[in-house]
Structure formats: structure tokens, C-alpha cells
């Protein structure tokens, strides 16, 4: 087995480059995955731009599919050579946050209160090579399950946090990968009408595949006015914001019925302002909830069961494929959103 590996390294804001690192040594509770396919997340672009701080020299990425290369002596239930995925969020399940049923905000192994986003370790606080892993059921390809570790789990979390009931009307603002998964999640939750908003033709077409009943192009219509017209002035039962901009957040609030839920998934890089009228001066019984990607083995099992049962196919979301050594080119494509890109599959081995 070689001793060195290629890795995508955060050098400085504006620079993620391929470099070599030693292959990690495993401890008794660890596993080493040989990555076969991974991808680039919108959060990685925030890291690239310096909008989300990480240590220089950190290996980036948190959505791996691969094969168990080595297992620590204490790891049970898995075998070397098994195909696995690793969730983007890897809670310790020992912290106060975990035991308070908020595993994504894991406070760490010593339980010193909540640490915001502490359950996100891969590509955030540690290099992404060691974690607990889940066996991939036979018959599923890398690209079919590539969305499970983060994008699918996050999008579904937005639909779950929205409290969607059978027959609800739901608006999903932005149909990037997470927004598309939120649209699919809303359909699976039983929404009666799903309104998808975006300004890219290919994404609006994909939203239809994911379950949207109505698609609105914000370049062509006033989407707030149109959604209120569609709902007879009532507003939607829930609105999901999946981009992280003031404009989409505000529009989501403006179309929400009194007593409705705004489920926010976007990663914001500037302060938000809540418009007084849309917020009913604070008296509208609105709920504004945020979500971080849920992780853990059981979450991954549930997501893969949906794919294995044929209820959802996220394969079409992979629009581009690159070898790992061409990751700088892939970042340039993805961060500038060229050529109709949705998700990039990085083929490692």
C-alpha cells in the first residue's frame, strides 16, 4: 500500500489545490476509506472564497463514496473491502448536544456545551478520511448514493423542518442541488402543491423531475405576486429557502401564510433583515427554522432505502465528471456555475 495520497488542500482564500499528504494512520476506533467518488458542495465554495474559515492545509470535502481499506481493531459490523458512504455530519453521540437530540451541533466528545456545527468534521475541522461508515446496498452505483452524505440529507431536512403535512402548499426558493432535494423531500412528505423558483431553465426543468407542480422563473415574473395569486392570496403553508440571500429569504417570508413555517437551508454570508410587514410586526405566528445536514448511520440507511426502493433518482443531478487531479478546473466550473452545472462527480479511483 502506498504511503502518500493526493488531496485537495485549502491553501488560502481563492486557492484550493491538489497536493500530496501522508495516508492517515488509523487508531483502534477508526476506519480508512479509499474514496472512489466524491463531489464539490456549495459550502466548499464558501471555503474557497474565504467566507467560511478553515485551517490552511486542511483537506476539503465531506461527501465521500468508497471502499473500506483498513479497520481499527474495535470497529465491528464492517469488513475491509466493503463499499460504503460516510455522512457529511459525523456526530460523536457522546456530547451534551447529541444527548439533547441536536446531533448536528455536536459539542464534541467532552460535552462542553454546544459547538455550532460541531458535528461537521470532514473538511471543516479534520481531514475527511476517518469516520464511521455505512455499507452501500448491492445494486446501487456511486453516483446514485453520492447525494446521500450531504445534499439529499440537507434538502430533506429542510422539508422535514418545514413540518409539511399531506396536501400542503410549499414554495421552494432556489433549485440548486439542495433546493432540488428539498423539492423532492416535499413531494415525499405529501405536499399537495410544490412551487419551485429559480432563474435557470435547466434547473426549473430538473425541479419538475423532482416533483414540482409549478415552476416560476424570477427573471420573468414577480414570484411573490405570482405565488400569492396561485394561492388565492392565502400564502403557502411553508416556504423553503435554499440559497442564502436576503432576496430569497425575504421572498420566502412574504409568501408565507400567518402561522406558516419558513425553513431556511441557505448558507448566509451577510446579515439578514426581516421586513416588518411580511413579519406581521412579530405577531404572525410564523416559525423560522434552520437546519444543518443530519448525519449518522441510521440517517444514511434511511436515505439509501429511498433510492434502493426506486422512489427517487438523484443520478441526473450529476452533470459533470472530473478526475481528482483536475479538481481546480472542477472548482472553477462549479463556483462560477457555468455550463448548466448542478453537481460534479470527482472520480478518485
N, C-alpha and C positions, 0 to 999 in steps of 0.2 A: 504494500500500500504506500502511495506517495506521502511525503511529509508536508507539502505545501499545496495550497489551493488558490484559485483565482477568486477574487471577491470585489464587489462594488463598494468603494470606500468613500465616505464623506470627507472631502479634503478641506473645503471652505465654502461659504455661500457662493453659489453659482458653479460649483465644481464637485461632481461625483465621478470618480474614475475607477477603472479596473486596476487592481494591484494584486500582489501575492501576500498571503498570510499563512502562518502555520495552521495545519489542520488541527482543530481543538482536541485536546486530550479529554477523555470522559472520566467522570467520577462514578462511584457506585450507584448513584441515583439518576444518572444521565443517559441519554441516547444520542448517537451521532447519526444524522440523516445525510445520505448522499442525495442532493437535490437533483431532480430530473427536469422539473418545470417550475418556474415562478413568474412573477409579474410585477408591474410598477403600479403603485397606488397613488391617488391624489395626495395623500399625506406625504409620500416620498417627495413629491414636487414641492410641497411646503418646506420640507427639509432642505431640498436643493436650493430654494430661493432664500434660505436663512430665516424663514418666517416661523419655523418651529425648531428650537435649538436642540442639537445633539452634540456629543463629543466628537471632535475631529479624529479621524481614523476609524470611526465606527463602521462596521459592515451594515449596509442599509437593506431593508426588505423584510416583509413579515407575512408572506403568503406562499409558503413552500409546499410542493408535492414532491415526494421522493421515495427513497428506499432506506430502510434501517441498515446502516453499515456496521455499527457496534452498539452493544447494550451494556450498561453497567450491571454489576452483579446483583443489585437489589431490584432491578426492573423486572416485573412479572407481567405475563399476559401478552407478550410480544416476542417476535423472533427476528433474528438478523435475516435480512433479505426480504422482509415484508414491505409491501407498498403502503405508504402512509401519507396523511396530511398532518400538518401542525397548525392549530388555530393561531390567528394573529394575537389573540389575547390568551396568555398562559397564567392564570391565577395560581397563587400558592395554595389556596384553600385552607391556609392556617392563620391568616391575618384577621384582625378585627373586622375589616371591611368585608372580607369573604363571609365571615360568620354572621355579619349583619345583612347578608343577602345582596351585596353590591360588589360582585366579584371583579367586574371590570376595573373598579377603582381600588384594587388590591393594595393594602398598606404595607405589603412586604411580609417577610417571614417573622418579624419580631412584633408585629401588631401595634406599632406606634401610631395609631390613628389612621386616617385616610390619606393616601397619597394620590393626588389627581392623576388619573390614567396609569396608575401603578401596575395594573395587570398587563399593560402593553410593554413587553420587554424586547422582543425581537426587533432590531433596527431602531430601538428607542434608547434603551439603557444597556443592552448587551448585544453582542453579535448573535445573529439568528441561526445557530447550529444545534443547540441543545434544548430539548423540551420533552414533554410527554407527547406521544403520537398516537394516532388512530389508524387502524387498518382500513385501507380502501377496499370496499366490497368488490368482488370479481365482476368484470364486465364494464367497469367504469374507467374511462380514459382520464389521463392527467387533466386535459382541458375541460372535461365535464365537471370535475371537482375543484378546479383552480379557483373558483369564486367562493368556495365554502369558508376558507380560513378568515376572510375579512369582508369582502364586498357583499356576498349573499347574507352573511350573518348580520352585518350592519344595516343593510336595506330592510331585511326582515324585522330587525329590532325597531326600526322607525315605524313600521306598520303595527307592530305589537304595542309599542308605547302610545300609538295613536288611539288605542282602545277600539279599533274598528269592530263594529257589530254587523251581523248579516243585514244586507240591504242599505248600509250607509253610503253616503256620497263622499268621495275622497278626492282631493286635489293634490297632485304631486308636482312640486316645482323643481324643475331641472331633471333631465333624463340622461345624465351621465351614468356610469356603471352603478353607483349606489342608488340613484333615483330610479333606474330601471328595475333594480332588485326590490326597491320599496313598492313600485307599481305591481310587480309580481307578488310580493307579500300581501298587498292589499287585496288582490284577487283571491289568493288562497285563504285570507281571513274572512271572505264572504261579502266584500263591498258590492253594492248594487250598481254603482256608477263610479268609474275612475276617470278623472280628468287629468291628463298629463300635459305639462307645459314645458316647452323648450324652444330654441331658435335654430336648431339644426335638423334638416329634413331627415337625414338618416336616423337620427335619434328618435324623432317622432314616429317614424316607421317601425323602429325596434320596440317602442313603447306599446304599439298595437299588438306586437307579438307577445309582449309580457303581460297583456291583459287590459290595457287602457281602452275605454269605450269612446272617449273623446280626446282628440289631441288639439292643442292650441299653440300656435306659433306667435310668440310675443313680438316678433318683428312685424306682424300683420294685423294684430288685433290688440285692443286693451283687455288683457286677460282678466283683470279684476272685474271689469264691467261685463265681460262675456260670461264668467263663471256665475256672477250674481243673476244674470239673465237666465242661464241654464237652470239654476236652482230656484227660479221664481222669486228671487230676492231673499230667499231664506238663508243662503250661505251653506257651506259644506259642513258636514259633521266633523271632519278632521282634515287638516292640511299638513302635508309633509314637505319640509324644506330640505333640499338635498344638494345645496351648492355652497352656502356660506357667505352670502352677500346681503347687504342692507336691503336692496331692492326685492330680492326673492323672499326674505324674511317678512318684510312689510306687506308684500302682496299676499303671502300666506295668511297673515293676520287679518287683512282687510276682507278676505273672502270667507272667514270663519264665522259660523253662527254663534250667537250667545250660548255659552255652555259647551262650546266645541273645544277641540284639542289641537294645538299646533305642535307637531312633533318635529323637532329640529335635529337634522343629521349633519348639516354643513360644518366645516371647519372654518371659523371666522378669523380674519387677520386684522380686523378693525373693530372698534366699539360699535355696538348696535344702539339705535334709537327706536323707542316704541312710540308710534303715533297715538296721540291722546284719544282721538275719536274712534279709531279702529279698536282701541283697547277699552272702549266704553268707560274711560276715566278710572279704570281698575275695577269696575263693578259688573263686568260682563260674564262672570263665572267661567272665564276662559282658563284653560290649562296650557302652559308652555312647558314642554318636557324635552330633555336632551338625552341622547343615548351614545354610548361607546360600544363598539363591537363586542357582543358577548362571546366568550370563549369556553374552553373546556371540552373534554372528550364527549360528553353527552350531547352538547350543542352540535358538535361536528357530526355525531351519529345521526341526529335528527335531520340535519340539513341534507346529508348524503342519502338518507332514506327517501326524501322527496325526489331527489334526482334519480335514484335507482328505481323508484316506482313510476317514472315517466311523467310525473306531474309538472315538471318544469325542466326546460333545456336551456342552460345558460351558455352552451357552446358557441352560439352565434355572436356572443359578446366579444369573443377573441377575434379581433380584426387584423392584427399584425403579429408576426413571429420573427424573433431575432435570436441569434446565438448570444450567450452571456458576454463574450468578448466584444460584442457590438453594442453594449448597453448604453454607452454615451450617445450613440446615434438614436437608440430607442428612447432615452430620456428627452432628447431634443424634439423628437416627434410627439411624444406624449405630453410634454409640458407646454408645447405650442398648439396642441390639439389640431394637428394637420391631418389631411388625407382621411377624414372620417374615422379617426382612431377612437375606439372605445377602451379595449384592454389589449395589452401586449403580452404575449406568451414568450418568456425567455427560456430557451432550451439550453439546459446546462449539461446534461449527459444522457 
